[in-house]
């Protein structure tokens, strides 16, 4: 996929959210009634789902600036470096103890590989809610690390899998259907 195509799809999705909001379809949703304010996490999940349907895989990037958090997407392509593989095993001495706390198979090695900031530094960012911040007037940003995005401290990043894998997926699934209706 070209960067231009990714931007076109992101603009379409943002426009659909704005149309749904104008027509009152988001007024009952506590998160999106103030869009783009205070809903970057959820908007990123929904956009990631839409882009996945278009064949574009993304990484959810969670960041912080002081008390403020902000989430955006990074396209998961060859511009992103893969993190080094790391595994975790419970020490033999405590395996029986952790089993008592609900760990089903404490003998199993768990992949704890995670992206770090360096893995994503050359990735293509997609941010459809940055204009909630004072002084940032771009409603859909598709590009590389700019001064605004650099101002946030990286917290963690995860591959986007699917909407059903998210804890509050019922609300987001319904919201996705509303927004999808408005996509041209």
C-alpha atoms as one frame of an Amber mdcrd trajectory, in Angstrom:
protein
   0.000   0.000   0.000   1.237   3.479  -0.761   1.429   6.219   1.845  -1.010
   8.203  -0.284  -3.573   5.374  -0.153  -3.107   5.063   3.615  -3.716   8.803
   4.003  -6.822   8.669   1.771  -8.290   5.844   3.845  -7.464   7.637   7.109
  -9.123  10.829   5.828 -12.218   8.825   4.828 -12.432   7.319   8.302 -12.009
  10.644  10.081 -14.634  12.189   7.805 -17.045   9.352   8.615 -16.619   9.998
  12.354 -17.289  13.712  11.810 -20.420  12.958   9.723 -21.748  10.570  12.353
 -21.111  13.191  15.031 -22.856  15.954  13.027 -25.903  13.742  12.562 -26.093
  13.033  16.291 -25.145   9.367  16.016 -22.346   9.764  18.566 -24.120  11.967
  21.098 -24.980   8.978  23.323 -21.404   7.753  23.328 -19.543   9.212  26.277
 -16.196   8.866  24.500 -16.983  10.184  21.048 -19.426  12.968  21.755 -16.408
  15.276  22.243 -14.432  13.852  19.303 -11.535  14.324  18.720 -10.931  15.096
  22.400 -10.294  12.312  24.900 -10.891   9.405  22.528  -7.563   8.850  20.766
  -7.188   5.300  22.106 -10.606   4.186  20.935 -10.379   6.110  17.650  -7.044
   4.396  16.993  -8.542   0.955  17.655 -11.413   1.692  15.270  -9.141   3.096
  12.577  -6.832   0.076  12.964  -9.811  -2.211  12.330 -10.806  -0.253   9.227
  -7.251  -0.253   7.873  -6.900  -3.967   8.583  -9.938  -4.571   6.381  -8.065
  -2.632   3.670  -4.993  -4.865   4.074  -2.962  -2.410   6.168  -1.526  -3.815
   9.397  -0.815  -1.372  12.191   0.801  -1.072  15.576  -0.941   0.793  18.403
   1.512   3.232  19.944   0.710   4.449  23.478   2.446   7.609  24.667   2.424
  10.133  27.494   3.172  13.813  28.009   2.907  14.797  31.658  -0.553  13.719
  32.815  -1.811  13.426  29.248  -1.843  10.206  27.253  -2.098   9.956  23.490
  -2.424   6.997  21.145  -1.690   6.794  17.443  -0.976   4.093  14.889   2.227
   3.129  13.135   2.008   1.188   9.868   3.494  -2.262  10.390   5.682  -2.591
   7.313   9.385  -2.708   6.453   9.973   0.742   7.995   9.466  -0.784  11.434
  12.248  -2.932  12.840  11.221  -6.095  14.599  11.974  -6.265  18.297  14.433
  -8.843  19.569  12.730 -11.967  20.789  12.555 -12.295  24.570  11.029 -15.160
  26.503  10.023 -15.567  30.122   9.963 -18.706  32.235   8.833 -18.918  35.822
  11.666 -20.067  38.107  11.202 -23.750  39.028  11.079 -22.895  42.734   7.860
 -20.848  42.418   5.956 -22.630  39.619   3.640 -24.481  41.993   2.982 -21.258
  43.932   2.029 -19.220  40.842  -0.242 -22.032  39.664  -2.244 -21.396  42.827
  -2.716 -17.787  41.670  -4.329 -18.814  38.400  -1.355 -19.218  36.088  -2.600
 -22.213  34.101   0.677 -23.566  32.785   3.647 -22.161  34.700   6.011 -24.572
  32.898   5.295 -22.921  29.547   7.777 -20.412  28.133   6.000 -17.139  27.328
   7.030 -14.802  24.522   7.410 -11.343  26.078   8.764  -9.631  22.978   7.724
  -5.965  22.890   8.342  -3.051  20.600  10.472  -0.260  21.943  10.716   3.311
  20.725  13.691   2.558  18.468  11.734  -0.121  16.584   9.152   2.461  15.530
  11.261   5.579  14.917  11.182   5.208  11.100   7.578   4.010  10.943   4.752
   5.849   9.231   2.497   7.447  11.874  -1.269   7.753  11.455  -2.920  10.089
  13.951  -6.552  11.145  13.521  -6.969  12.934  16.860  -3.861  15.110  17.267
  -5.928  18.241  16.617  -7.397  17.872  20.096  -4.156  19.429  21.353  -3.715
  23.176  21.439  -1.558  24.400  18.581  -1.839  21.244  16.457  -4.247  21.942
  13.630  -3.816  18.881  11.421  -6.918  16.697  11.706  -5.320  13.668  10.026
  -1.575  13.299  10.269   0.108  10.659   8.143   3.862  11.047   8.221   6.992
  10.507  10.224   7.980  11.627  13.704   7.457  15.382  13.846   8.154  17.681
  16.793   4.630  17.184  18.170   4.852  13.389  18.251   8.442  13.505  19.515
   7.257  15.543  22.515   5.488  12.456  23.941   7.248   9.800  25.979   6.854
   6.329  24.526   5.014   3.973  26.897   4.432   0.782  24.897   3.268  -0.483
  21.524   1.350  -3.565  20.417   0.394  -5.089  17.107  -3.254  -4.489  16.372
  -4.972  -7.865  16.101  -8.745  -7.410  15.918 -11.588  -5.514  17.502 -12.991
  -8.641  19.229  -9.762  -9.007  21.217 -10.331  -5.722  23.065 -11.922  -5.738
  26.516 -14.603  -3.143  25.694 -15.169  -4.595  22.225 -18.992  -4.587  22.417
 -19.104  -0.804  22.665 -16.379  -0.389  20.064 -17.993  -2.881  17.676 -21.260
  -0.957  17.803 -19.421   2.319  17.343 -17.518   0.860  14.407 -20.780  -0.093
  12.692 -22.105   3.451  13.103 -18.937   4.982  11.657 -18.723   2.411   8.870
 -22.188   3.510   7.687 -20.799   6.997   6.967 -17.725   5.922   5.005 -18.012
   7.076   1.381
